[in-house]
Amino acid sequence: MPMNLGSLIKLNGTNFEEWMKSVKLFLAISCVDYATKDEPPVPTITSSAEEKIKYDKWIHSNKIFLMTVKHTMEKIIKDNIPEASNAKKLLADVGNKFKIFDKTEKSTYLSLLTKTK
């Protein structure tokens, strides 16, 4: 089931849940969802080959993940999300932004409902 970047849903402010599912599926299929894990320690001279490979894999995955997520956001949303150096932080920031928006939106609609006769 190949997927291309053009098939991803663009985050427009009203479709956060669908966008998140779409992005996670694409990144899992592309084998770059490793970036959602904690950043491994930076390898040193004494690090094993396995530790170096794990770090390189995370760096590559993080870079692709950040570029993909940013590419699938409307400009206005992208401009209102703080710059993040890793995918896990960026997803948390985007998620928090939409939780706040969602609560505000719900309270507005609830208020309209109670005031409407």
C-alpha positions in Angstrom: 0.0 0.0 0.0 2.3 2.8 -1.2 1.5 6.3 0.0 2.9 9.5 -1.3 3.3 12.9 0.4 0.5 14.4 -1.8 -2.0 11.9 -0.3 -1.7 13.4 3.2 -4.4 15.5 4.6 -3.4 19.1 5.2 -4.0 20.4 8.7 -6.4 23.4 8.3 -7.6 23.9 11.9 -10.7 21.8 11.8 -9.4 18.4 11.0 -6.7 17.7 13.6 -7.7 14.1 14.4 -7.8 13.0 10.7 -4.6 14.9 10.0 -2.8 13.2 12.9 -4.0 9.7 11.8 -2.9 10.4 8.2 0.5 11.7 9.2 1.2 8.8 11.6 0.2 6.3 9.0 2.4 7.8 6.3 5.4 8.0 8.6 4.9 4.4 9.8 4.7 3.2 6.2 7.8 5.2 5.3 9.6 3.7 8.3 10.4 7.1 9.9 8.1 7.0 12.8 11.2 6.2 15.0 11.4 9.9 15.7 8.4 9.8 18.0 10.6 8.0 20.6 12.9 9.8 22.9 16.2 11.0 21.4 18.9 8.5 22.1 22.2 9.8 23.6 24.7 11.4 21.3 27.3 8.7 20.4 30.8 9.1 21.8 34.1 7.6 20.8 33.4 4.7 23.1 29.8 4.1 21.8 29.1 0.8 20.2 28.3 0.5 16.5 24.7 -0.4 17.5 24.3 2.9 19.5 25.7 4.9 16.6 23.3 3.2 14.2 20.4 3.8 16.6 21.3 7.5 16.9 21.8 7.9 13.1 18.4 6.3 12.5 16.7 8.6 15.0 18.4 11.7 13.4 17.2 10.7 9.9 13.7 9.8 11.1 13.4 13.1 13.0 14.5 15.2 10.0 12.0 13.5 7.7 9.2 13.6 10.3 9.7 17.3 10.9 9.7 18.2 7.2 6.6 16.0 6.6 4.6 17.4 9.5 5.5 21.0 8.6 4.7 20.4 4.9 1.2 19.2 5.8 0.2 22.2 7.8 -1.5 25.4 6.5 0.8 28.4 6.8 -1.2 30.1 9.4 -1.0 27.1 11.7 2.7 26.6 11.0 3.4 30.2 12.0 1.6 29.8 15.3 3.4 26.6 16.4 6.8 27.1 18.2 9.8 25.9 16.4 10.8 22.4 17.6 14.0 20.5 17.1 12.4 17.1 17.4 9.3 15.4 16.2 8.0 14.3 19.6 8.0 17.9 20.9 6.4 19.3 17.7 3.5 16.8 17.8 3.0 17.6 21.5 2.9 21.4 20.7 0.5 20.9 17.8 -1.7 18.6 20.0 -1.7 21.1 22.8 -2.7 24.0 20.5 -5.7 22.0 19.2 -6.8 20.9 22.6 -6.9 24.5 23.7 -8.7 25.5 20.5 -11.2 22.6 20.9 -12.1 23.5 24.5 -12.6 27.2 23.5 -14.7 26.2 20.5 -16.9 23.8 22.6 -17.5 26.5 25.3 -18.4 29.0 22.6 -21.0 26.6 21.1 -22.3 25.6 24.5 -22.8 29.3 25.4 -24.6 29.9 22.1 -26.8 26.9 22.7 -27.8 28.0 26.2 -28.5 31.6 25.1 -30.5 30.7 22.0 -34.3 30.5 22.4 
